[in-house]
Amino acid sequence: MIEFKLTEEFIPMIQLLKATNLVQTGGEAQIVVTEGEVKYNGTVDYRKRLKVRAGDIVEFRGNKILIK
């Protein structure tokens, strides 16, 4: 599990995927989100600008990210 420490109130989903090095570019992040490859708190979520906050769990290609 990847633990990601927030420095602000939230981080947009596509920025989180880039910050954790699970995708190479913002464009790639947008594609994987819109194709339903990302789960947010256990449910597939298609929102690219979703505000991910502390306590949330994001899953992508076998990786879990815990937001702190």
VEXMIMI-528980 format. One record per residue: x, y, z of N, C-alpha, C in turn; residue number from 1. Coordinates in Angstrom, 2 decimals. Example, Ala and Ser with C-alpha at 12.3 -4.5 7.8 and 13.67 -1.06 7.14 Angstrom:
(site (13.19; -5.69; 7.80); (12.30; -4.50; 7.80); (13.20; -3.30; 7.80); 1);
(site (12.85; -2.25; 7.08); (13.67; -1.06; 7.14); (12.90; 0.03; 7.87); 2);
This chain:
(site (0.85; -1.19; 0.00); (0.00; 0.00; 0.00); (0.88; 1.24; 0.00); 1);
(site (0.50; 2.19; -0.82); (1.20; 3.47; -0.91); (0.50; 4.45; 0.05); 2);
(site (1.27; 5.11; 0.88); (0.69; 6.14; 1.75); (1.08; 7.49; 1.17); 3);
(site (0.07; 8.32; 0.92); (0.30; 9.64; 0.34); (-0.11; 10.70; 1.34); 4);
(site (0.83; 11.55; 1.71); (0.56; 12.61; 2.69); (0.15; 13.88; 1.98); 5);
(site (-1.04; 14.35; 2.28); (-1.53; 15.60; 1.70); (-0.81; 16.79; 2.31); 6);
(site (-0.56; 17.79; 1.49); (0.01; 19.04; 2.00); (-1.06; 20.13; 2.01); 7);
(site (-2.20; 19.83; 1.36); (-3.33; 20.76; 1.34); (-4.58; 19.99; 1.71); 8);
(site (-5.74; 20.60; 1.58); (-7.01; 19.98; 1.98); (-7.35; 18.77; 1.10); 9);
(site (-7.00; 18.83; -0.18); (-7.31; 17.74; -1.10); (-6.33; 17.75; -2.26); 10);
(site (-6.38; 16.68; -3.09); (-5.62; 16.62; -4.33); (-6.54; 16.06; -5.41); 11);
(site (-6.57; 16.66; -6.60); (-7.39; 16.10; -7.67); (-6.90; 14.70; -8.06); 12);
(site (-7.82; 13.83; -8.43); (-7.50; 12.44; -8.75); (-6.36; 12.31; -9.76); 13);
(site (-6.42; 13.06; -10.87); (-5.38; 12.90; -11.88); (-4.01; 13.34; -11.36); 14);
(site (-3.97; 14.34; -10.50); (-2.70; 14.77; -9.91); (-2.16; 13.72; -8.95); 15);
(site (-3.06; 13.05; -8.23); (-2.64; 11.99; -7.31); (-1.98; 10.85; -8.07); 16);
(site (-2.56; 10.44; -9.17); (-1.99; 9.35; -9.96); (-0.61; 9.72; -10.48); 17);
(site (-0.42; 10.97; -10.87); (0.90; 11.44; -11.32); (1.88; 11.52; -10.15); 18);
(site (1.43; 12.05; -9.02); (2.30; 12.26; -7.86); (2.82; 10.94; -7.29); 19);
(site (2.05; 9.88; -7.45); (2.46; 8.57; -6.94); (3.19; 7.74; -8.00); 20);
(site (3.45; 8.36; -9.15); (4.17; 7.73; -10.26); (3.50; 6.48; -10.81); 21);
(site (2.17; 6.42; -10.71); (1.44; 5.29; -11.28); (1.12; 5.52; -12.75); 22);
(site (1.18; 6.78; -13.19); (1.07; 7.14; -14.61); (2.18; 8.13; -14.91); 23);
(site (2.50; 8.27; -16.19); (3.59; 9.16; -16.58); (3.15; 10.59; -16.82); 24);
(site (1.91; 10.76; -17.34); (1.46; 12.10; -17.72); (0.04; 12.36; -17.25); 25);
(site (-0.34; 13.62; -17.25); (-1.71; 13.97; -16.92); (-2.70; 13.42; -17.93); 26);
(site (-2.29; 13.38; -19.19); (-3.14; 12.82; -20.23); (-3.42; 11.35; -19.99); 27);
(site (-2.38; 10.61; -19.62); (-2.56; 9.19; -19.30); (-3.48; 9.02; -18.10); 28);
(site (-3.33; 9.88; -17.10); (-4.18; 9.83; -15.91); (-5.64; 10.05; -16.29); 29);
(site (-5.90; 11.02; -17.16); (-7.28; 11.29; -17.59); (-7.87; 10.08; -18.30); 30);
(site (-7.08; 9.44; -19.14); (-7.56; 8.27; -19.89); (-7.93; 7.13; -18.95); 31);
(site (-7.06; 6.79; -18.00); (-7.34; 5.64; -17.13); (-8.55; 5.91; -16.24); 32);
(site (-8.76; 7.17; -15.84); (-9.93; 7.51; -15.03); (-11.20; 7.39; -15.86); 33);
(site (-11.20; 7.96; -17.06); (-12.41; 7.93; -17.88); (-12.73; 6.53; -18.40); 34);
(site (-11.73; 5.65; -18.42); (-11.97; 4.26; -18.85); (-12.37; 3.36; -17.68); 35);
(site (-12.50; 3.94; -16.49); (-12.99; 3.17; -15.34); (-11.96; 2.27; -14.70); 36);
(site (-10.68; 2.61; -14.82); (-9.63; 1.79; -14.23); (-9.32; 2.16; -12.78); 37);
(site (-9.94; 3.21; -12.28); (-9.61; 3.70; -10.94); (-10.82; 3.53; -10.01); 38);
(site (-10.54; 3.00; -8.81); (-11.58; 2.89; -7.79); (-11.32; 3.91; -6.69); 39);
(site (-12.39; 4.54; -6.24); (-12.33; 5.54; -5.17); (-13.19; 5.02; -4.03); 40);
(site (-12.56; 4.71; -2.90); (-13.26; 4.15; -1.74); (-14.10; 2.94; -2.14); 41);
(site (-13.51; 2.06; -2.98); (-14.14; 0.80; -3.34); (-15.08; 0.83; -4.53); 42);
(site (-15.32; 1.99; -5.13); (-16.25; 2.12; -6.24); (-15.55; 2.76; -7.43); 43);
(site (-15.79; 2.23; -8.63); (-15.22; 2.84; -9.83); (-15.74; 4.27; -9.95); 44);
(site (-14.83; 5.20; -10.19); (-15.21; 6.61; -10.29); (-14.61; 7.20; -11.56); 45);
(site (-15.40; 7.90; -12.33); (-14.98; 8.44; -13.62); (-14.63; 9.93; -13.58); 46);
(site (-14.62; 10.54; -12.39); (-14.38; 11.99; -12.29); (-12.88; 12.29; -12.23); 47);
(site (-12.38; 13.00; -13.23); (-10.95; 13.33; -13.29); (-10.56; 14.35; -12.24); 48);
(site (-11.47; 15.25; -11.94); (-11.16; 16.34; -10.99); (-11.68; 16.03; -9.58); 49);
(site (-11.99; 14.78; -9.34); (-12.47; 14.37; -8.02); (-11.49; 14.83; -6.94); 50);
(site (-12.00; 15.42; -5.89); (-11.16; 15.90; -4.80); (-10.92; 14.76; -3.81); 51);
(site (-9.71; 14.23; -3.81); (-9.34; 13.15; -2.92); (-8.83; 13.76; -1.62); 52);
(site (-9.38; 13.27; -0.50); (-9.08; 13.86; 0.82); (-8.51; 12.81; 1.77); 53);
(site (-8.01; 13.27; 2.90); (-7.45; 12.38; 3.92); (-8.48; 11.32; 4.31); 54);
(site (-8.01; 10.08; 4.44); (-8.87; 8.97; 4.81); (-9.41; 8.19; 3.62); 55);
(site (-9.29; 8.76; 2.41); (-9.76; 8.08; 1.21); (-8.77; 7.00; 0.78); 56);
(site (-9.28; 6.01; 0.03); (-8.44; 4.97; -0.55); (-8.72; 4.92; -2.05); 57);
(site (-7.65; 5.01; -2.82); (-7.73; 4.94; -4.27); (-7.03; 3.66; -4.72); 58);
(site (-7.67; 2.92; -5.63); (-7.08; 1.69; -6.16); (-6.89; 1.82; -7.65); 59);
(site (-5.71; 1.38; -8.13); (-5.40; 1.46; -9.55); (-4.39; 0.38; -9.90); 60);
(site (-4.78; -0.52; -10.81); (-3.89; -1.58; -11.32); (-3.17; -2.32; -10.20); 61);
(site (-3.93; -2.76; -9.21); (-3.36; -3.54; -8.11); (-2.67; -2.74; -7.03); 62);
(site (-2.62; -1.44; -7.18); (-2.02; -0.57; -6.17); (-3.11; 0.12; -5.35); 63);
(site (-2.93; 0.15; -4.05); (-3.83; 0.90; -3.17); (-3.08; 2.10; -2.63); 64);
(site (-3.74; 3.25; -2.69); (-3.16; 4.47; -2.16); (-4.01; 4.94; -1.00); 65);
(site (-3.42; 5.03; 0.18); (-4.10; 5.56; 1.37); (-3.71; 7.01; 1.51); 66);
(site (-4.71; 7.87; 1.58); (-4.46; 9.30; 1.68); (-4.43; 9.69; 3.15); 67);
(site (-3.36; 10.37; 3.53); (-3.20; 10.78; 4.95); (-3.20; 12.28; 5.07); 68);
